[in-house]
């Protein structure tokens, strides 16, 4: 048990320096900060409200996918046109 005497000050130091962490329920989220959105606890929702929440989430995901597809398509058209330009006009 001699190793315990050398190890005990380290454990005490770690215990004394430990900070209190807030859970996601305790954090205050700033409304105008785009990095975080308001936390919605879906376990406390009634089934009707939860269904509307899911539909809203799916619709937002569809809109985001459409934007990504449009941007990707436009970039691919641009890249292909530049490649064709350099292949046939130089």
PyMOL Python script that loads the backbone (N, CA, C, O; Angstrom):
from pymol import cmd

cmd.read_pdbstr("""\
ATOM      1  N   UNK A   1       0.804  -1.200   0.000  1.00  0.00           N
ATOM      2  CA  UNK A   1       0.000   0.000   0.000  1.00  0.00           C
ATOM      3  C   UNK A   1       0.848   1.266   0.000  1.00  0.00           C
ATOM      4  O   UNK A   1       0.331   2.361   0.224  1.00  0.00           O
ATOM      5  N   UNK A   2       2.138   1.123  -0.249  1.00  0.00           N
ATOM      6  CA  UNK A   2       2.999   2.303  -0.213  1.00  0.00           C
ATOM      7  C   UNK A   2       2.720   3.236  -1.387  1.00  0.00           C
ATOM      8  O   UNK A   2       2.943   4.442  -1.290  1.00  0.00           O
ATOM      9  N   UNK A   3       2.227   2.677  -2.505  1.00  0.00           N
ATOM     10  CA  UNK A   3       1.947   3.524  -3.662  1.00  0.00           C
ATOM     11  C   UNK A   3       0.797   4.476  -3.366  1.00  0.00           C
ATOM     12  O   UNK A   3       0.715   5.540  -3.979  1.00  0.00           O
ATOM     13  N   UNK A   4      -0.085   4.126  -2.454  1.00  0.00           N
ATOM     14  CA  UNK A   4      -1.235   4.940  -2.133  1.00  0.00           C
ATOM     15  C   UNK A   4      -0.826   6.265  -1.494  1.00  0.00           C
ATOM     16  O   UNK A   4      -1.492   7.280  -1.696  1.00  0.00           O
ATOM     17  N   UNK A   5       0.235   6.266  -0.745  1.00  0.00           N
ATOM     18  CA  UNK A   5       0.672   7.506  -0.111  1.00  0.00           C
ATOM     19  C   UNK A   5       1.180   8.501  -1.147  1.00  0.00           C
ATOM     20  O   UNK A   5       1.044   9.709  -0.954  1.00  0.00           O
ATOM     21  N   UNK A   6       1.763   8.017  -2.242  1.00  0.00           N
ATOM     22  CA  UNK A   6       2.218   8.920  -3.295  1.00  0.00           C
ATOM     23  C   UNK A   6       1.070   9.347  -4.203  1.00  0.00           C
ATOM     24  O   UNK A   6       1.127  10.410  -4.820  1.00  0.00           O
ATOM     25  N   UNK A   7       0.067   8.551  -4.284  1.00  0.00           N
ATOM     26  CA  UNK A   7      -1.035   8.793  -5.195  1.00  0.00           C
ATOM     27  C   UNK A   7      -2.116   9.686  -4.586  1.00  0.00           C
ATOM     28  O   UNK A   7      -2.839  10.368  -5.312  1.00  0.00           O
ATOM     29  N   UNK A   8      -2.225   9.685  -3.278  1.00  0.00           N
ATOM     30  CA  UNK A   8      -3.284  10.410  -2.589  1.00  0.00           C
ATOM     31  C   UNK A   8      -3.238  11.931  -2.829  1.00  0.00           C
ATOM     32  O   UNK A   8      -4.301  12.518  -3.032  1.00  0.00           O
ATOM     33  N   UNK A   9      -2.091  12.595  -2.818  1.00  0.00           N
ATOM     34  CA  UNK A   9      -2.091  14.048  -3.079  1.00  0.00           C
ATOM     35  C   UNK A   9      -2.595  14.404  -4.481  1.00  0.00           C
ATOM     36  O   UNK A   9      -3.219  15.447  -4.675  1.00  0.00           O
ATOM     37  N   UNK A  10      -2.323  13.537  -5.448  1.00  0.00           N
ATOM     38  CA  UNK A  10      -2.803  13.800  -6.797  1.00  0.00           C
ATOM     39  C   UNK A  10      -4.326  13.729  -6.846  1.00  0.00           C
ATOM     40  O   UNK A  10      -4.968  14.569  -7.477  1.00  0.00           O
ATOM     41  N   UNK A  11      -4.894  12.749  -6.195  1.00  0.00           N
ATOM     42  CA  UNK A  11      -6.344  12.604  -6.171  1.00  0.00           C
ATOM     43  C   UNK A  11      -6.988  13.772  -5.440  1.00  0.00           C
ATOM     44  O   UNK A  11      -8.028  14.269  -5.871  1.00  0.00           O
ATOM     45  N   UNK A  12      -6.397  14.212  -4.356  1.00  0.00           N
ATOM     46  CA  UNK A  12      -6.930  15.349  -3.608  1.00  0.00           C
ATOM     47  C   UNK A  12      -6.872  16.617  -4.444  1.00  0.00           C
ATOM     48  O   UNK A  12      -7.808  17.417  -4.438  1.00  0.00           O
ATOM     49  N   UNK A  13      -5.777  16.794  -5.157  1.00  0.00           N
ATOM     50  CA  UNK A  13      -5.639  17.965  -6.011  1.00  0.00           C
ATOM     51  C   UNK A  13      -6.687  17.975  -7.125  1.00  0.00           C
ATOM     52  O   UNK A  13      -7.289  19.010  -7.414  1.00  0.00           O
ATOM     53  N   UNK A  14      -6.895  16.828  -7.736  1.00  0.00           N
ATOM     54  CA  UNK A  14      -7.911  16.733  -8.785  1.00  0.00           C
ATOM     55  C   UNK A  14      -9.307  16.998  -8.234  1.00  0.00           C
ATOM     56  O   UNK A  14     -10.118  17.663  -8.879  1.00  0.00           O
ATOM     57  N   UNK A  15      -9.584  16.487  -7.062  1.00  0.00           N
ATOM     58  CA  UNK A  15     -10.894  16.685  -6.451  1.00  0.00           C
ATOM     59  C   UNK A  15     -11.122  18.157  -6.103  1.00  0.00           C
ATOM     60  O   UNK A  15     -12.229  18.671  -6.269  1.00  0.00           O
ATOM     61  N   UNK A  16     -10.081  18.830  -5.624  1.00  0.00           N
ATOM     62  CA  UNK A  16     -10.210  20.240  -5.242  1.00  0.00           C
ATOM     63  C   UNK A  16     -10.321  21.156  -6.460  1.00  0.00           C
ATOM     64  O   UNK A  16     -10.954  22.209  -6.389  1.00  0.00           O
ATOM     65  N   UNK A  17      -9.717  20.764  -7.563  1.00  0.00           N
ATOM     66  CA  UNK A  17      -9.719  21.614  -8.756  1.00  0.00           C
ATOM     67  C   UNK A  17     -10.871  21.326  -9.707  1.00  0.00           C
ATOM     68  O   UNK A  17     -11.001  21.968 -10.749  1.00  0.00           O
ATOM     69  N   UNK A  18     -11.691  20.375  -9.350  1.00  0.00           N
ATOM     70  CA  UNK A  18     -12.803  20.005 -10.218  1.00  0.00           C
ATOM     71  C   UNK A  18     -13.799  21.159 -10.296  1.00  0.00           C
ATOM     72  O   UNK A  18     -14.160  21.763  -9.286  1.00  0.00           O
ATOM     73  N   UNK A  19     -14.236  21.449 -11.533  1.00  0.00           N
ATOM     74  CA  UNK A  19     -15.197  22.534 -11.688  1.00  0.00           C
ATOM     75  C   UNK A  19     -16.602  21.953 -11.787  1.00  0.00           C
ATOM     76  O   UNK A  19     -16.791  20.796 -12.164  1.00  0.00           O
ATOM     77  N   UNK A  20     -17.562  22.765 -11.449  1.00  0.00           N
ATOM     78  CA  UNK A  20     -18.952  22.334 -11.543  1.00  0.00           C
ATOM     79  C   UNK A  20     -19.418  22.510 -12.981  1.00  0.00           C
ATOM     80  O   UNK A  20     -19.368  23.614 -13.524  1.00  0.00           O
ATOM     81  N   UNK A  21     -19.865  21.436 -13.589  1.00  0.00           N
ATOM     82  CA  UNK A  21     -20.327  21.488 -14.971  1.00  0.00           C
ATOM     83  C   UNK A  21     -21.840  21.600 -14.993  1.00  0.00           C
ATOM     84  O   UNK A  21     -22.544  20.977 -14.197  1.00  0.00           O
ATOM     85  N   UNK A  22     -22.325  22.417 -15.929  1.00  0.00           N
ATOM     86  CA  UNK A  22     -23.760  22.561 -16.089  1.00  0.00           C
ATOM     87  C   UNK A  22     -24.249  21.562 -17.128  1.00  0.00           C
ATOM     88  O   UNK A  22     -23.569  21.294 -18.118  1.00  0.00           O
ATOM     89  N   UNK A  23     -25.411  21.029 -16.894  1.00  0.00           N
ATOM     90  CA  UNK A  23     -26.000  20.128 -17.872  1.00  0.00           C
ATOM     91  C   UNK A  23     -26.669  20.959 -18.960  1.00  0.00           C
ATOM     92  O   UNK A  23     -26.785  22.178 -18.834  1.00  0.00           O
ATOM     93  N   UNK A  24     -27.108  20.299 -20.026  1.00  0.00           N
ATOM     94  CA  UNK A  24     -27.736  21.012 -21.129  1.00  0.00           C
ATOM     95  C   UNK A  24     -29.051  21.656 -20.683  1.00  0.00           C
ATOM     96  O   UNK A  24     -29.496  22.633 -21.284  1.00  0.00           O
ATOM     97  N   UNK A  25     -29.670  21.119 -19.639  1.00  0.00           N
ATOM     98  CA  UNK A  25     -30.916  21.686 -19.150  1.00  0.00           C
ATOM     99  C   UNK A  25     -30.683  22.982 -18.373  1.00  0.00           C
ATOM    100  O   UNK A  25     -31.573  23.830 -18.304  1.00  0.00           O
ATOM    101  N   UNK A  26     -29.503  23.139 -17.794  1.00  0.00           N
ATOM    102  CA  UNK A  26     -29.212  24.300 -16.966  1.00  0.00           C
ATOM    103  C   UNK A  26     -28.593  25.451 -17.757  1.00  0.00           C
ATOM    104  O   UNK A  26     -28.573  26.586 -17.281  1.00  0.00           O
ATOM    105  N   UNK A  27     -28.092  25.173 -18.953  1.00  0.00           N
ATOM    106  CA  UNK A  27     -27.404  26.214 -19.719  1.00  0.00           C
ATOM    107  C   UNK A  27     -28.384  27.242 -20.245  1.00  0.00           C
ATOM    108  O   UNK A  27     -29.496  26.911 -20.656  1.00  0.00           O
ATOM    109  N   UNK A  28     -27.958  28.486 -20.226  1.00  0.00           N
ATOM    110  CA  UNK A  28     -28.758  29.544 -20.825  1.00  0.00           C
ATOM    111  C   UNK A  28     -28.217  29.772 -22.235  1.00  0.00           C
ATOM    112  O   UNK A  28     -27.046  30.106 -22.417  1.00  0.00           O
ATOM    113  N   UNK A  29     -29.070  29.591 -23.210  1.00  0.00           N
ATOM    114  CA  UNK A  29     -28.657  29.728 -24.600  1.00  0.00           C
ATOM    115  C   UNK A  29     -29.078  31.097 -25.096  1.00  0.00           C
ATOM    116  O   UNK A  29     -30.235  31.488 -24.942  1.00  0.00           O
ATOM    117  N   UNK A  30     -28.152  31.823 -25.689  1.00  0.00           N
ATOM    118  CA  UNK A  30     -28.440  33.149 -26.211  1.00  0.00           C
ATOM    119  C   UNK A  30     -29.278  32.995 -27.476  1.00  0.00           C
ATOM    120  O   UNK A  30     -28.954  32.186 -28.345  1.00  0.00           O
ATOM    121  N   UNK A  31     -30.349  33.770 -27.578  1.00  0.00           N
ATOM    122  CA  UNK A  31     -31.291  33.625 -28.684  1.00  0.00           C
ATOM    123  C   UNK A  31     -30.666  33.961 -30.031  1.00  0.00           C
ATOM    124  O   UNK A  31     -30.915  33.259 -31.010  1.00  0.00           O
ATOM    125  N   UNK A  32     -29.863  35.015 -30.105  1.00  0.00           N
ATOM    126  CA  UNK A  32     -29.349  35.473 -31.394  1.00  0.00           C
ATOM    127  C   UNK A  32     -28.031  34.800 -31.780  1.00  0.00           C
ATOM    128  O   UNK A  32     -27.420  35.185 -32.777  1.00  0.00           O
ATOM    129  N   UNK A  33     -27.592  33.829 -31.033  1.00  0.00           N
ATOM    130  CA  UNK A  33     -26.384  33.099 -31.359  1.00  0.00           C
ATOM    131  C   UNK A  33     -26.762  31.955 -32.297  1.00  0.00           C
ATOM    132  O   UNK A  33     -27.560  31.098 -31.919  1.00  0.00           O
ATOM    133  N   UNK A  34     -26.209  31.921 -33.510  1.00  0.00           N
ATOM    134  CA  UNK A  34     -26.571  30.911 -34.490  1.00  0.00           C
ATOM    135  C   UNK A  34     -25.854  29.590 -34.264  1.00  0.00           C
ATOM    136  O   UNK A  34     -26.185  28.597 -34.911  1.00  0.00           O
ATOM    137  N   UNK A  35     -24.892  29.554 -33.372  1.00  0.00           N
ATOM    138  CA  UNK A  35     -24.156  28.320 -33.135  1.00  0.00           C
ATOM    139  C   UNK A  35     -25.018  27.298 -32.398  1.00  0.00           C
ATOM    140  O   UNK A  35     -24.880  26.097 -32.631  1.00  0.00           O
ATOM    141  N   UNK A  36     -25.889  27.747 -31.529  1.00  0.00           N
ATOM    142  CA  UNK A  36     -26.733  26.849 -30.754  1.00  0.00           C
ATOM    143  C   UNK A  36     -28.186  27.241 -30.948  1.00  0.00           C
ATOM    144  O   UNK A  36     -28.510  28.416 -31.122  1.00  0.00           O
ATOM    145  N   UNK A  37     -29.038  26.261 -30.918  1.00  0.00           N
ATOM    146  CA  UNK A  37     -30.460  26.554 -30.951  1.00  0.00           C
ATOM    147  C   UNK A  37     -31.050  26.205 -29.592  1.00  0.00           C
ATOM    148  O   UNK A  37     -30.378  25.623 -28.740  1.00  0.00           O
ATOM    149  N   UNK A  38     -32.278  26.557 -29.409  1.00  0.00           N
ATOM    150  CA  UNK A  38     -32.928  26.294 -28.141  1.00  0.00           C
ATOM    151  C   UNK A  38     -33.144  24.793 -27.990  1.00  0.00           C
ATOM    152  O   UNK A  38     -33.616  24.131 -28.914  1.00  0.00           O
ATOM    153  N   UNK A  39     -32.801  24.270 -26.844  1.00  0.00           N
ATOM    154  CA  UNK A  39     -32.965  22.844 -26.587  1.00  0.00           C
ATOM    155  C   UNK A  39     -34.436  22.543 -26.367  1.00  0.00           C
ATOM    156  O   UNK A  39     -35.106  23.191 -25.563  1.00  0.00           O
ATOM    157  N   UNK A  40     -34.926  21.547 -27.094  1.00  0.00           N
ATOM    158  CA  UNK A  40     -36.316  21.130 -26.959  1.00  0.00           C
ATOM    159  C   UNK A  40     -36.317  19.722 -26.381  1.00  0.00           C
ATOM    160  O   UNK A  40     -35.766  18.793 -26.972  1.00  0.00           O
ATOM    161  N   UNK A  41     -36.929  19.580 -25.242  1.00  0.00           N
ATOM    162  CA  UNK A  41     -37.008  18.269 -24.604  1.00  0.00           C
ATOM    163  C   UNK A  41     -38.208  17.519 -25.175  1.00  0.00           C
ATOM    164  O   UNK A  41     -39.352  17.788 -24.810  1.00  0.00           O
ATOM    165  N   UNK A  42     -37.931  16.571 -26.079  1.00  0.00           N
ATOM    166  CA  UNK A  42     -39.007  15.862 -26.765  1.00  0.00           C
ATOM    167  C   UNK A  42     -39.667  14.811 -25.886  1.00  0.00           C
ATOM    168  O   UNK A  42     -40.759  14.343 -26.207  1.00  0.00           O
ATOM    169  N   UNK A  43     -39.034  14.435 -24.796  1.00  0.00           N
ATOM    170  CA  UNK A  43     -39.621  13.419 -23.927  1.00  0.00           C
ATOM    171  C   UNK A  43     -40.812  13.951 -23.148  1.00  0.00           C
ATOM    172  O   UNK A  43     -41.668  13.183 -22.711  1.00  0.00           O
ATOM    173  N   UNK A  44     -40.867  15.274 -22.974  1.00  0.00           N
ATOM    174  CA  UNK A  44     -41.959  15.872 -22.214  1.00  0.00           C
ATOM    175  C   UNK A  44     -43.104  16.349 -23.104  1.00  0.00           C
ATOM    176  O   UNK A  44     -44.099  16.870 -22.600  1.00  0.00           O
ATOM    177  N   UNK A  45     -42.977  16.177 -24.427  1.00  0.00           N
ATOM    178  CA  UNK A  45     -44.022  16.627 -25.351  1.00  0.00           C
ATOM    179  C   UNK A  45     -45.159  15.614 -25.407  1.00  0.00           C
ATOM    180  O   UNK A  45     -44.963  14.414 -25.214  1.00  0.00           O
ATOM    181  N   UNK A  46     -46.358  16.137 -25.678  1.00  0.00           N
ATOM    182  CA  UNK A  46     -47.454  15.211 -25.929  1.00  0.00           C
ATOM    183  C   UNK A  46     -47.323  14.694 -27.371  1.00  0.00           C
ATOM    184  O   UNK A  46     -46.632  15.318 -28.177  1.00  0.00           O
ATOM    185  N   UNK A  47     -47.959  13.588 -27.707  1.00  0.00           N
ATOM    186  CA  UNK A  47     -47.756  12.966 -29.027  1.00  0.00           C
ATOM    187  C   UNK A  47     -48.097  13.877 -30.208  1.00  0.00           C
ATOM    188  O   UNK A  47     -47.422  13.837 -31.236  1.00  0.00           O
ATOM    189  N   UNK A  48     -49.132  14.691 -30.064  1.00  0.00           N
ATOM    190  CA  UNK A  48     -49.526  15.595 -31.149  1.00  0.00           C
ATOM    191  C   UNK A  48     -48.448  16.647 -31.419  1.00  0.00           C
ATOM    192  O   UNK A  48     -48.087  16.909 -32.566  1.00  0.00           O
ATOM    193  N   UNK A  49     -47.956  17.227 -30.364  1.00  0.00           N
ATOM    194  CA  UNK A  49     -46.914  18.246 -30.499  1.00  0.00           C
ATOM    195  C   UNK A  49     -45.615  17.621 -31.026  1.00  0.00           C
ATOM    196  O   UNK A  49     -44.902  18.236 -31.819  1.00  0.00           O
ATOM    197  N   UNK A  50     -45.318  16.403 -30.582  1.00  0.00           N
ATOM    198  CA  UNK A  50     -44.123  15.704 -31.036  1.00  0.00           C
ATOM    199  C   UNK A  50     -44.205  15.412 -32.530  1.00  0.00           C
ATOM    200  O   UNK A  50     -43.199  15.506 -33.233  1.00  0.00           O
ATOM    201  N   UNK A  51     -45.391  15.058 -33.023  1.00  0.00           N
ATOM    202  CA  UNK A  51     -45.586  14.787 -34.456  1.00  0.00           C
ATOM    203  C   UNK A  51     -45.346  16.057 -35.264  1.00  0.00           C
ATOM    204  O   UNK A  51     -44.695  16.009 -36.308  1.00  0.00           O
ATOM    205  N   UNK A  52     -45.862  17.193 -34.795  1.00  0.00           N
ATOM    206  CA  UNK A  52     -45.631  18.473 -35.490  1.00  0.00           C
ATOM    207  C   UNK A  52     -44.147  18.842 -35.474  1.00  0.00           C
ATOM    208  O   UNK A  52     -43.611  19.360 -36.454  1.00  0.00           O
ATOM    209  N   UNK A  53     -43.496  18.566 -34.343  1.00  0.00           N
ATOM    210  CA  UNK A  53     -42.067  18.844 -34.225  1.00  0.00           C
ATOM    211  C   UNK A  53     -41.267  18.014 -35.228  1.00  0.00           C
ATOM    212  O   UNK A  53     -40.347  18.524 -35.866  1.00  0.00           O
ATOM    213  N   UNK A  54     -41.624  16.721 -35.367  1.00  0.00           N
ATOM    214  CA  UNK A  54     -40.935  15.858 -36.333  1.00  0.00           C
ATOM    215  C   UNK A  54     -41.145  16.333 -37.760  1.00  0.00           C
ATOM    216  O   UNK A  54     -40.202  16.355 -38.550  1.00  0.00           O
ATOM    217  N   UNK A  55     -42.376  16.715 -38.102  1.00  0.00           N
ATOM    218  CA  UNK A  55     -42.663  17.192 -39.457  1.00  0.00           C
ATOM    219  C   UNK A  55     -41.895  18.467 -39.758  1.00  0.00           C
ATOM    220  O   UNK A  55     -41.370  18.637 -40.858  1.00  0.00           O
ATOM    221  N   UNK A  56     -41.830  19.354 -38.789  1.00  0.00           N
ATOM    222  CA  UNK A  56     -41.082  20.601 -38.971  1.00  0.00           C
ATOM    223  C   UNK A  56     -39.595  20.311 -39.171  1.00  0.00           C
ATOM    224  O   UNK A  56     -38.941  20.939 -40.003  1.00  0.00           O
ATOM    225  N   UNK A  57     -39.076  19.375 -38.418  1.00  0.00           N
ATOM    226  CA  UNK A  57     -37.670  19.001 -38.535  1.00  0.00           C
ATOM    227  C   UNK A  57     -37.381  18.385 -39.905  1.00  0.00           C
ATOM    228  O   UNK A  57     -36.367  18.701 -40.527  1.00  0.00           O
ATOM    229  N   UNK A  58     -38.268  17.510 -40.375  1.00  0.00           N
ATOM    230  CA  UNK A  58     -38.094  16.902 -41.693  1.00  0.00           C
ATOM    231  C   UNK A  58     -38.152  17.944 -42.801  1.00  0.00           C
ATOM    232  O   UNK A  58     -37.376  17.882 -43.753  1.00  0.00           O
ATOM    233  N   UNK A  59     -39.063  18.895 -42.682  1.00  0.00           N
ATOM    234  CA  UNK A  59     -39.176  19.949 -43.697  1.00  0.00           C
ATOM    235  C   UNK A  59     -37.913  20.812 -43.736  1.00  0.00           C
ATOM    236  O   UNK A  59     -37.442  21.175 -44.814  1.00  0.00           O
ATOM    237  N   UNK A  60     -37.371  21.135 -42.577  1.00  0.00           N
ATOM    238  CA  UNK A  60     -36.125  21.907 -42.542  1.00  0.00           C
ATOM    239  C   UNK A  60     -34.978  21.126 -43.174  1.00  0.00           C
ATOM    240  O   UNK A  60     -34.146  21.701 -43.876  1.00  0.00           O
ATOM    241  N   UNK A  61     -34.931  19.816 -42.925  1.00  0.00           N
ATOM    242  CA  UNK A  61     -33.883  18.989 -43.528  1.00  0.00           C
ATOM    243  C   UNK A  61     -34.033  18.922 -45.043  1.00  0.00           C
ATOM    244  O   UNK A  61     -33.035  18.944 -45.763  1.00  0.00           O
ATOM    245  N   UNK A  62     -35.270  18.842 -45.536  1.00  0.00           N
ATOM    246  CA  UNK A  62     -35.499  18.832 -46.987  1.00  0.00           C
ATOM    247  C   UNK A  62     -35.039  20.133 -47.625  1.00  0.00           C
ATOM    248  O   UNK A  62     -34.410  20.121 -48.683  1.00  0.00           O
ATOM    249  N   UNK A  63     -35.348  21.248 -46.989  1.00  0.00           N
ATOM    250  CA  UNK A  63     -34.926  22.553 -47.520  1.00  0.00           C
ATOM    251  C   UNK A  63     -33.399  22.648 -47.575  1.00  0.00           C
ATOM    252  O   UNK A  63     -32.835  23.141 -48.553  1.00  0.00           O
ATOM    253  N   UNK A  64     -32.740  22.175 -46.523  1.00  0.00           N
ATOM    254  CA  UNK A  64     -31.280  22.208 -46.488  1.00  0.00           C
ATOM    255  C   UNK A  64     -30.688  21.320 -47.583  1.00  0.00           C
ATOM    256  O   UNK A  64     -29.711  21.699 -48.230  1.00  0.00           O
ATOM    257  N   UNK A  65     -31.279  20.138 -47.791  1.00  0.00           N
ATOM    258  CA  UNK A  65     -30.796  19.243 -48.848  1.00  0.00           C
ATOM    259  C   UNK A  65     -30.971  19.872 -50.219  1.00  0.00           C
ATOM    260  O   UNK A  65     -30.076  19.770 -51.058  1.00  0.00           O
ATOM    261  N   UNK A  66     -32.098  20.517 -50.465  1.00  0.00           N
ATOM    262  CA  UNK A  66     -32.332  21.169 -51.757  1.00  0.00           C
ATOM    263  C   UNK A  66     -31.277  22.242 -52.023  1.00  0.00           C
ATOM    264  O   UNK A  66     -30.747  22.344 -53.129  1.00  0.00           O
ATOM    265  N   UNK A  67     -30.983  23.033 -51.007  1.00  0.00           N
ATOM    266  CA  UNK A  67     -29.974  24.075 -51.170  1.00  0.00           C
ATOM    267  C   UNK A  67     -28.617  23.462 -51.505  1.00  0.00           C
ATOM    268  O   UNK A  67     -27.905  23.949 -52.383  1.00  0.00           O
ATOM    269  N   UNK A  68     -28.269  22.392 -50.800  1.00  0.00           N
ATOM    270  CA  UNK A  68     -26.984  21.739 -51.057  1.00  0.00           C
ATOM    271  C   UNK A  68     -26.927  21.152 -52.464  1.00  0.00           C
ATOM    272  O   UNK A  68     -25.898  21.251 -53.134  1.00  0.00           O
ATOM    273  N   UNK A  69     -28.028  20.538 -52.922  1.00  0.00           N
ATOM    274  CA  UNK A  69     -28.060  19.978 -54.271  1.00  0.00           C
ATOM    275  C   UNK A  69     -27.932  21.079 -55.327  1.00  0.00           C
ATOM    276  O   UNK A  69     -27.237  20.899 -56.328  1.00  0.00           O
ATOM    277  N   UNK A  70     -28.593  22.207 -55.112  1.00  0.00           N
ATOM    278  CA  UNK A  70     -28.494  23.317 -56.062  1.00  0.00           C
ATOM    279  C   UNK A  70     -27.072  23.869 -56.123  1.00  0.00           C
ATOM    280  O   UNK A  70     -26.544  24.121 -57.206  1.00  0.00           O
ATOM    281  N   UNK A  71     -26.465  24.051 -54.971  1.00  0.00           N
ATOM    282  CA  UNK A  71     -25.101  24.575 -54.941  1.00  0.00           C
ATOM    283  C   UNK A  71     -24.140  23.587 -55.582  1.00  0.00           C
ATOM    284  O   UNK A  71     -23.283  23.982 -56.373  1.00  0.00           O
ATOM    285  N   UNK A  72     -24.271  22.307 -55.251  1.00  0.00           N
ATOM    286  CA  UNK A  72     -23.408  21.282 -55.821  1.00  0.00           C
ATOM    287  C   UNK A  72     -23.594  21.191 -57.330  1.00  0.00           C
ATOM    288  O   UNK A  72     -22.614  21.079 -58.067  1.00  0.00           O
ATOM    289  N   UNK A  73     -24.842  21.237 -57.800  1.00  0.00           N
ATOM    290  CA  UNK A  73     -25.116  21.188 -59.236  1.00  0.00           C
ATOM    291  C   UNK A  73     -24.514  22.378 -59.968  1.00  0.00           C
ATOM    292  O   UNK A  73     -23.918  22.217 -61.033  1.00  0.00           O
ATOM    293  N   UNK A  74     -24.666  23.572 -59.404  1.00  0.00           N
ATOM    294  CA  UNK A  74     -24.106  24.762 -60.034  1.00  0.00           C
ATOM    295  C   UNK A  74     -22.582  24.676 -60.095  1.00  0.00           C
ATOM    296  O   UNK A  74     -21.979  25.039 -61.105  1.00  0.00           O
ATOM    297  N   UNK A  75     -21.965  24.202 -59.028  1.00  0.00           N
ATOM    298  CA  UNK A  75     -20.505  24.068 -59.028  1.00  0.00           C
ATOM    299  C   UNK A  75     -20.036  23.020 -60.033  1.00  0.00           C
ATOM    300  O   UNK A  75     -19.015  23.210 -60.692  1.00  0.00           O
ATOM    301  N   UNK A  76     -20.767  21.925 -60.155  1.00  0.00           N
ATOM    302  CA  UNK A  76     -20.384  20.891 -61.124  1.00  0.00           C
ATOM    303  C   UNK A  76     -20.516  21.402 -62.555  1.00  0.00           C
ATOM    304  O   UNK A  76     -19.659  21.118 -63.392  1.00  0.00           O
ATOM    305  N   UNK A  77     -21.564  22.143 -62.843  1.00  0.00           N
ATOM    306  CA  UNK A  77     -21.717  22.723 -64.176  1.00  0.00           C
ATOM    307  C   UNK A  77     -20.571  23.681 -64.462  1.00  0.00           C
ATOM    308  O   UNK A  77     -20.033  23.687 -65.569  1.00  0.00           O
ATOM    309  N   UNK A  78     -20.198  24.475 -63.498  1.00  0.00           N
ATOM    310  CA  UNK A  78     -19.093  25.404 -63.664  1.00  0.00           C
ATOM    311  C   UNK A  78     -17.776  24.672 -63.901  1.00  0.00           C
ATOM    312  O   UNK A  78     -17.003  25.058 -64.778  1.00  0.00           O
ATOM    313  N   UNK A  79     -17.515  23.632 -63.136  1.00  0.00           N
ATOM    314  CA  UNK A  79     -16.269  22.872 -63.278  1.00  0.00           C
ATOM    315  C   UNK A  79     -16.221  22.180 -64.633  1.00  0.00           C
ATOM    316  O   UNK A  79     -15.189  22.201 -65.304  1.00  0.00           O
ATOM    317  N   UNK A  80     -17.326  21.569 -65.037  1.00  0.00           N
ATOM    318  CA  UNK A  80     -17.357  20.884 -66.330  1.00  0.00           C
ATOM    319  C   UNK A  80     -17.179  21.867 -67.474  1.00  0.00           C
ATOM    320  O   UNK A  80     -16.481  21.568 -68.442  1.00  0.00           O
ATOM    321  N   UNK A  81     -17.804  23.041 -67.378  1.00  0.00           N
ATOM    322  CA  UNK A  81     -17.649  24.034 -68.452  1.00  0.00           C
ATOM    323  C   UNK A  81     -16.208  24.546 -68.533  1.00  0.00           C
ATOM    324  O   UNK A  81     -15.702  24.781 -69.630  1.00  0.00           O
ATOM    325  N   UNK A  82     -15.541  24.721 -67.387  1.00  0.00           N
ATOM    326  CA  UNK A  82     -14.145  25.166 -67.400  1.00  0.00           C
ATOM    327  C   UNK A  82     -13.254  24.080 -68.002  1.00  0.00           C
ATOM    328  O   UNK A  82     -12.344  24.385 -68.773  1.00  0.00           O
ATOM    329  N   UNK A  83     -13.505  22.833 -67.662  1.00  0.00           N
ATOM    330  CA  UNK A  83     -12.711  21.728 -68.212  1.00  0.00           C
ATOM    331  C   UNK A  83     -12.910  21.642 -69.723  1.00  0.00           C
ATOM    332  O   UNK A  83     -11.940  21.490 -70.465  1.00  0.00           O
ATOM    333  N   UNK A  84     -14.152  21.737 -70.183  1.00  0.00           N
ATOM    334  CA  UNK A  84     -14.416  21.692 -71.623  1.00  0.00           C
ATOM    335  C   UNK A  84     -13.787  22.875 -72.342  1.00  0.00           C
ATOM    336  O   UNK A  84     -13.287  22.723 -73.456  1.00  0.00           O
ATOM    337  N   UNK A  85     -13.804  24.043 -71.727  1.00  0.00           N
ATOM    338  CA  UNK A  85     -13.201  25.222 -72.328  1.00  0.00           C
ATOM    339  C   UNK A  85     -11.687  24.986 -72.543  1.00  0.00           C
ATOM    340  O   UNK A  85     -11.155  25.243 -73.623  1.00  0.00           O
ATOM    341  N   UNK A  86     -11.023  24.500 -71.505  1.00  0.00           N
ATOM    342  CA  UNK A  86      -9.582  24.281 -71.632  1.00  0.00           C
ATOM    343  C   UNK A  86      -9.241  23.109 -72.569  1.00  0.00           C
ATOM    344  O   UNK A  86      -8.182  23.122 -73.196  1.00  0.00           O
ATOM    345  N   UNK A  87     -10.098  22.120 -72.673  1.00  0.00           N
ATOM    346  CA  UNK A  87      -9.842  20.982 -73.556  1.00  0.00           C
ATOM    347  C   UNK A  87      -9.978  21.364 -75.027  1.00  0.00           C
ATOM    348  O   UNK A  87      -9.154  20.944 -75.839  1.00  0.00           O
ATOM    349  N   UNK A  88     -10.978  22.136 -75.391  1.00  0.00           N
ATOM    350  CA  UNK A  88     -11.280  22.363 -76.795  1.00  0.00           C
ATOM    351  C   UNK A  88     -10.815  23.705 -77.321  1.00  0.00           C
ATOM    352  O   UNK A  88     -10.715  23.861 -78.538  1.00  0.00           O
ATOM    353  N   UNK A  89     -10.527  24.675 -76.483  1.00  0.00           N
ATOM    354  CA  UNK A  89     -10.126  25.993 -76.983  1.00  0.00           C
ATOM    355  C   UNK A  89      -8.648  26.308 -76.758  1.00  0.00           C
ATOM    356  O   UNK A  89      -8.198  27.391 -77.132  1.00  0.00           O
ATOM    357  N   UNK A  90      -7.897  25.416 -76.172  1.00  0.00           N
ATOM    358  CA  UNK A  90      -6.455  25.627 -76.023  1.00  0.00           C
ATOM    359  C   UNK A  90      -5.680  24.584 -76.718  1.00  0.00           C
ATOM    360  O   UNK A  90      -4.450  24.609 -76.694  1.00  0.00           O
TER     361      UNK A  90
END
""", "prot")
cmd.dss("prot")
cmd.show_as("cartoon", "prot")
cmd.util.cbc("prot")
cmd.orient("prot")
